[in-house]
Amino acid sequence: MIKKQSGETTLEEQLELSDLTKNSEYSGLLVEGMNEVLNSSLSYPSETRGGSVNKALDKIRERIKTSEPVPLAAKSRPVRVYLAVAASVILVLGCTFFYWMQSGVPAGHAANIVVTKKGSKTNLVLPDGTKVWINADSRLSYDKEFGINRREVYLTGEAYFDVVKDKKRPFIVHTDNIEVKVLGTAFNVRAYDDEKNIQTTLLRGSIEVLLKDNNKTLLLAPNEKMIVRNTAAQSHLKKMPEGGLPEIELLKLAPRKIDSLSVETEWTHNRLVFEQEKLTDIIPVLERWYNITIELKNKQDAGVLYRGKFENDSLEDVLESLKMIGNFSYTIQKDKVVIY
């Protein structure tokens, strides 16, 4: 139910939840109690810490106290059931608070959260009309007040934004290392925790990028791509790249005659594209795309760069194509691939 409240449930999970709540004799009371807590504010201002949640719990306790007597056939169970319901609600409250604190949204912000698992992508339209495509293994959150006085979203992972123009309310994307500020444009942001850099690619319009580490601001023009070292990822990565990786890199993208997409945004059309990339950089992309884990047994030739474009291809087809370039072998066992 916490996942449903945050909009994270899959269709299978929604059907399962529906079945569970239909088949339980006391599910109505349990669902009602949990909804009371889940729909209450979790902003926890310091002066009224937990106030609205406590009020919700008080309402539930009052209902339990004043409930009408249960029919004789069921009277051996009511006290136990009501206690179980109360305990469940309090447990959900604890889980919800923990989940909220881990969501990456600052305290005081009641948020809508969209999460994609590995192997899946999604898209949505924000309240202001902005269209967002969210890549695999990503998380996007935004205030319930989004679009009223401000337009701010929080991103971990990758997303492509087609922003509705609004001069009075700039659109801001927050990540661990950068903030991207726009008025109305189309751009892609890639900010995975486990990758060595963060990328911002602008297709049209203009964007302003704030680097949090040094408080510098850069302006991007159409068909420009900015790469920033992901300092927030250093604790996640076993090893940062040897020397060579600049703090900031600005690249000009080659114009494409076929369509308006850049290589960086092909994923929004379900195309997997690699342009002169190392195998170590390709592996995490494949893991997210196909929901697998890949183990690299032997050190690969760092000088080998891979290039390819795949559309609705199987994992084996992709590996076979890469194998022809890199001259490696591999095995697939269920959801694990070993490259050697």
C-alpha positions as CSV (number, residue, x, y, z in Angstrom):
1,M,0.0,0.0,0.0
2,I,3.0,2.3,0.6
3,K,4.2,1.5,-3.0
4,K,0.7,2.2,-4.3
5,Q,0.5,5.5,-2.5
6,S,3.8,6.5,-4.2
7,G,2.7,5.3,-7.6
8,E,5.3,2.5,-7.7
9,T,3.1,-0.6,-8.1
10,T,3.2,-2.7,-11.2
11,L,-0.1,-4.0,-12.7
12,E,0.6,-7.4,-11.1
13,E,1.1,-5.9,-7.7
14,Q,-2.1,-3.9,-8.0
15,L,-4.1,-7.1,-8.9
16,E,-2.5,-8.9,-6.0
17,L,-3.4,-6.1,-3.6
18,S,-6.9,-6.1,-4.8
19,D,-7.2,-9.9,-4.3
20,L,-5.8,-9.6,-0.8
21,T,-8.2,-6.9,0.3
22,K,-11.2,-8.7,-1.2
23,N,-10.5,-12.0,0.5
24,S,-9.9,-10.8,4.0
25,E,-12.8,-10.6,6.4
26,Y,-11.4,-7.6,8.2
27,S,-9.6,-6.0,5.2
28,G,-12.0,-3.0,5.1
29,L,-10.9,-1.8,8.6
30,L,-7.2,-2.5,7.8
31,V,-7.3,-0.7,4.5
32,E,-9.2,2.3,6.0
33,G,-6.7,2.5,8.9
34,M,-3.7,2.4,6.6
35,N,-5.2,4.9,4.2
36,E,-5.7,7.3,7.2
37,V,-2.0,7.2,7.9
38,L,-0.7,7.2,4.3
39,N,-2.9,10.2,3.3
40,S,-1.8,12.2,6.3
41,S,1.1,14.7,6.0
42,L,4.6,13.3,6.6
43,S,6.4,16.7,6.4
44,Y,7.2,16.7,10.1
45,P,7.8,20.4,10.8
46,S,9.9,20.8,13.9
47,E,7.2,22.6,15.9
48,T,4.6,19.9,15.2
49,R,6.7,16.8,14.6
50,G,4.4,14.0,13.5
51,G,1.3,16.0,14.5
52,S,-1.0,15.1,11.5
53,V,0.0,11.4,11.7
54,N,-0.7,11.3,15.4
55,K,-4.2,12.8,14.7
56,A,-4.8,10.1,12.1
57,L,-3.8,7.4,14.6
58,D,-6.1,9.1,17.3
59,K,-9.0,8.9,14.9
60,I,-8.4,5.1,14.4
61,R,-8.1,4.5,18.1
62,E,-11.3,6.4,18.7
63,R,-13.1,4.3,16.1
64,I,-11.9,1.1,17.7
65,K,-13.1,2.2,21.1
66,T,-16.5,3.2,19.8
67,S,-17.1,0.3,17.4
68,E,-20.4,-1.4,17.6
69,P,-20.4,-4.9,19.2
70,V,-19.4,-7.7,16.8
71,P,-22.1,-10.4,16.1
72,L,-21.9,-13.5,18.3
73,A,-20.5,-15.7,15.6
74,A,-17.4,-13.6,15.4
75,K,-17.0,-12.3,19.0
76,S,-14.1,-14.6,19.8
77,R,-11.9,-12.7,17.4
78,P,-12.8,-8.9,17.5
79,V,-10.3,-7.8,20.2
80,R,-7.5,-9.7,18.6
81,V,-8.4,-8.4,15.2
82,Y,-8.6,-4.8,16.3
83,L,-5.3,-5.0,18.1
84,A,-3.8,-6.5,15.0
85,V,-5.2,-3.7,12.9
86,A,-3.9,-1.0,15.3
87,A,-0.5,-2.7,15.3
88,S,-0.5,-3.0,11.5
89,V,-1.3,0.7,11.1
90,I,1.6,1.7,13.5
91,L,3.9,-0.7,11.6
92,V,2.9,0.9,8.3
93,L,3.5,4.3,9.9
94,G,7.0,3.3,10.8
95,C,7.7,1.8,7.4
96,T,6.3,4.8,5.7
97,F,8.4,7.3,7.6
98,F,11.6,5.2,6.9
99,Y,10.6,4.9,3.3
100,W,10.0,8.7,3.1
101,M,13.4,9.5,4.7
102,Q,15.1,7.3,2.1
103,S,13.2,8.8,-0.9
104,G,15.7,11.6,-1.5
105,V,13.1,14.3,-1.1
106,P,13.9,17.1,1.4
107,A,12.0,17.1,4.7
108,G,8.9,19.2,4.4
109,H,8.1,18.1,0.9
110,A,5.1,15.9,0.3
111,A,6.0,14.2,-2.9
112,N,4.8,12.1,-5.8
113,I,7.4,9.5,-6.6
114,V,7.8,7.5,-9.9
115,V,10.2,4.6,-9.8
116,T,11.3,2.4,-12.7
117,K,12.8,-1.0,-12.1
118,K,15.7,-2.5,-14.1
119,G,14.4,-3.7,-17.5
120,S,11.5,-1.2,-17.6
121,K,10.9,2.4,-18.7
122,T,7.9,4.7,-18.4
123,N,6.7,8.2,-19.3
124,L,4.3,10.7,-17.8
125,V,2.9,14.2,-18.1
126,L,3.5,16.5,-15.1
127,P,0.7,18.8,-13.9
128,D,2.1,21.7,-15.9
129,G,2.0,19.7,-19.2
130,T,5.7,18.9,-19.2
131,K,6.4,15.4,-20.7
132,V,8.9,13.2,-19.1
133,W,10.4,9.9,-20.2
134,I,12.1,7.9,-17.4
135,N,14.7,5.3,-18.2
136,A,15.3,2.0,-16.3
137,D,16.4,1.9,-12.7
138,S,15.5,5.6,-12.1
139,R,13.6,7.6,-9.6
140,L,11.7,10.9,-10.2
141,S,9.9,12.8,-7.4
142,Y,8.1,16.1,-7.2
143,D,6.0,18.1,-4.7
144,K,2.3,17.7,-4.6
145,E,2.3,21.5,-4.9
146,F,4.3,21.2,-8.2
147,G,3.2,23.8,-10.8
148,I,1.5,26.2,-8.3
149,N,4.3,28.5,-7.3
150,R,7.3,26.5,-8.6
151,R,8.3,23.6,-10.8
152,E,11.0,21.4,-9.3
153,V,11.8,17.7,-9.6
154,Y,14.4,15.4,-8.0
155,L,16.1,12.8,-10.2
156,T,18.3,9.8,-9.6
157,G,18.9,7.9,-12.9
158,E,18.0,9.1,-16.4
159,A,15.1,11.1,-17.8
160,Y,14.3,13.1,-20.9
161,F,12.2,16.3,-20.4
162,D,10.1,18.2,-22.9
163,V,9.3,21.3,-20.8
164,V,6.4,23.5,-21.2
165,K,7.5,27.2,-21.4
166,D,6.7,29.3,-18.4
167,K,8.8,32.4,-17.8
168,K,7.4,33.0,-14.3
169,R,8.2,29.6,-13.0
170,P,11.4,28.0,-14.2
171,F,11.7,24.3,-14.3
172,I,14.5,22.9,-12.1
173,V,15.9,19.3,-12.1
174,H,17.8,18.5,-8.9
175,T,20.5,15.8,-8.8
176,D,23.3,15.1,-6.3
177,N,25.9,17.1,-8.2
178,I,24.0,19.5,-10.5
179,E,20.9,21.5,-10.8
180,V,19.5,22.1,-14.3
181,K,17.3,25.2,-14.7
182,V,15.1,25.9,-17.8
183,L,12.1,28.0,-18.9
184,G,11.0,25.8,-21.8
185,T,13.1,23.3,-23.7
186,A,13.9,19.6,-24.4
187,F,16.9,18.0,-22.7
188,N,18.2,14.7,-21.2
189,V,19.7,14.3,-17.8
190,R,21.7,11.1,-16.8
191,A,22.7,10.9,-13.2
192,Y,23.0,7.4,-11.9
193,D,24.6,6.9,-8.5
194,D,26.9,4.1,-9.8
195,E,28.3,5.9,-12.8
196,K,31.5,8.0,-12.8
197,N,29.9,11.0,-14.5
198,I,26.7,12.9,-14.9
199,Q,25.6,14.0,-18.4
200,T,23.2,16.7,-19.5
201,T,22.3,16.9,-23.2
202,L,20.4,19.8,-24.7
203,L,18.3,19.3,-27.9
204,R,16.6,22.7,-28.2
205,G,16.2,25.9,-26.2
206,S,18.7,26.7,-23.5
207,I,19.5,25.5,-20.0
208,E,21.5,26.8,-17.1
209,V,23.5,24.2,-15.1
210,L,24.6,24.9,-11.6
211,L,27.5,22.8,-10.3
212,K,26.9,22.2,-6.6
213,D,30.6,21.5,-5.7
214,N,31.9,24.9,-6.7
215,N,28.7,26.9,-7.2
216,K,29.6,27.6,-10.9
217,T,26.9,28.1,-13.5
218,L,27.2,27.1,-17.2
219,L,24.8,27.8,-20.1
220,L,24.3,25.2,-22.7
221,A,23.3,25.8,-26.3
222,P,21.3,23.4,-28.5
223,N,23.1,20.2,-29.4
224,E,25.6,20.6,-26.6
225,K,26.4,18.0,-24.0
226,M,28.0,18.6,-20.6
227,I,29.8,15.8,-18.7
228,V,30.5,16.4,-15.0
229,R,32.4,14.1,-12.7
230,N,30.0,12.4,-10.3
231,T,31.7,13.2,-7.0
232,A,28.6,11.8,-5.1
233,A,29.3,8.4,-6.6
234,Q,32.8,8.0,-5.2
235,S,31.6,6.1,-2.2
236,H,29.6,3.7,-4.4
237,L,32.4,3.0,-7.0
238,K,35.2,0.6,-6.1
239,K,37.6,2.7,-8.2
240,M,37.5,6.0,-9.9
241,P,39.0,6.2,-13.4
242,E,42.7,6.6,-13.7
243,G,43.6,10.3,-13.9
244,G,42.2,11.6,-17.3
245,L,38.6,12.3,-16.4
246,P,38.1,16.1,-16.3
247,E,35.9,17.7,-13.7
248,I,33.8,19.3,-16.5
249,E,33.7,18.6,-20.3
250,L,31.6,20.3,-22.9
251,L,31.0,18.6,-26.2
252,K,29.3,19.7,-29.4
253,L,27.0,17.0,-30.8
254,A,27.1,16.2,-34.5
255,P,23.9,17.1,-36.3
256,R,21.8,14.1,-37.4
257,K,20.0,14.1,-40.7
258,I,17.7,11.1,-40.0
259,D,15.7,12.5,-37.0
260,S,16.0,15.1,-34.3
261,L,17.2,12.6,-31.7
262,S,20.7,12.5,-30.4
263,V,22.5,9.3,-29.4
264,E,21.8,10.2,-25.8
265,T,18.0,10.2,-26.3
266,E,17.6,7.2,-28.5
267,W,16.5,5.2,-25.5
268,T,13.2,7.1,-25.4
269,H,12.4,5.2,-28.7
270,N,13.5,1.9,-27.2
271,R,16.8,1.9,-29.0
272,L,20.0,0.9,-27.4
273,V,22.9,2.8,-28.9
274,F,26.7,2.8,-28.2
275,E,29.1,5.2,-29.8
276,Q,32.8,4.4,-29.3
277,E,32.3,3.2,-25.7
278,K,34.3,0.9,-23.4
279,L,32.9,-2.4,-22.3
280,T,33.1,-1.4,-18.7
281,D,30.8,1.6,-19.5
282,I,28.4,-0.6,-21.5
283,I,27.9,-3.2,-18.8
284,P,25.8,-1.1,-16.4
285,V,23.7,0.0,-19.3
286,L,23.0,-3.6,-20.3
287,E,22.3,-4.5,-16.7
288,R,19.6,-1.9,-16.4
289,W,18.2,-2.5,-19.9
290,Y,17.7,-6.3,-19.5
291,N,17.4,-6.5,-15.7
292,I,20.5,-8.8,-15.3
293,T,23.8,-8.8,-13.6
294,I,27.1,-9.1,-15.5
295,E,30.4,-10.3,-14.2
296,L,33.5,-9.4,-16.1
297,K,36.0,-12.2,-15.4
298,N,39.1,-11.0,-17.3
299,K,40.5,-7.6,-17.8
300,Q,39.5,-6.4,-21.2
301,D,41.6,-4.4,-23.7
302,A,40.9,-0.8,-22.7
303,G,41.7,0.3,-26.2
304,V,38.7,-1.6,-27.7
305,L,35.8,0.8,-28.3
306,Y,32.3,-0.6,-29.2
307,R,29.7,0.9,-31.5
308,G,26.3,-0.4,-32.3
309,K,22.6,0.3,-32.5
310,F,19.9,-2.2,-31.4
311,E,16.1,-2.0,-31.5
312,N,14.1,-4.6,-29.7
313,D,17.0,-7.0,-29.9
314,S,17.5,-9.8,-27.4
315,L,20.3,-9.8,-24.9
316,E,22.0,-12.6,-26.8
317,D,21.9,-10.7,-30.1
318,V,23.5,-7.7,-28.4
319,L,26.2,-9.8,-26.8
320,E,26.9,-11.6,-30.1
321,S,27.4,-8.3,-31.9
322,L,29.7,-6.9,-29.2
323,K,31.6,-10.2,-29.1
324,M,32.5,-9.7,-32.8
325,I,34.3,-6.4,-31.9
326,G,35.8,-7.4,-28.6
327,N,36.7,-11.0,-29.2
328,F,35.4,-12.2,-25.8
329,S,33.3,-15.2,-24.7
330,Y,30.3,-15.2,-22.5
331,T,27.8,-17.5,-20.8
332,I,24.2,-16.7,-19.8
333,Q,22.6,-18.4,-16.8
334,K,19.1,-17.1,-16.1
335,D,19.6,-13.5,-15.1
336,K,23.4,-13.6,-14.9
337,V,26.0,-13.1,-17.6
338,V,29.7,-14.0,-17.2
339,I,32.1,-12.4,-19.8
340,Y,35.6,-13.8,-20.0
